């Protein structure tokens, strides 16, 4: 029993011996030596470019807020608004669909008029020149066996109406290879 009491006293002593300084001094001295020998290499910053201020010379420029300039802008706006589509015109059924959802699948002639056959979702629609379709005020200008030509009216970044020509080309059938 005396032996077990002696062993119990020896265990804490051994645990405390493990907490000693052992090789920490060697590691610290090595770290200090490496730190003193290492020289950091930093690239110098590039020289900053010299800023040369620009002197604005108004010269003979027209004041953008002068009455003459404002009247000129009003005339230009009236000329551009001539392209504006008729907003009061009743909408046709195919104007509810964007052009990228339409596929030309065929063409037919009836009574001397050419009709394009357009697939939208799972339905087929007949379209002839003069009809409207698409969400950008599209007007069918021509129907050929290969394509339907459409003139759309869209607004550009400045809000002016411009014409854009689009085309729906005949799509080959996956079933018959035509």
ABEGO torsion letter per residue (X at the ends): XAAAAAAAAAAAAAAAAAABAEAAAAAAAAAAAAAAABBBBBBBBBBBBBBBBBBBBAEABBBAABAAAAAAAAAAAAAAAAABBBAABBBBAAAABBAAABBBAEBBBBGGBBBBBBBBEABBBBBBBGBBBEAAGBBBABBBAABBBBBBBBBBAAGBBBBBBBBBBBBBBAAAGX
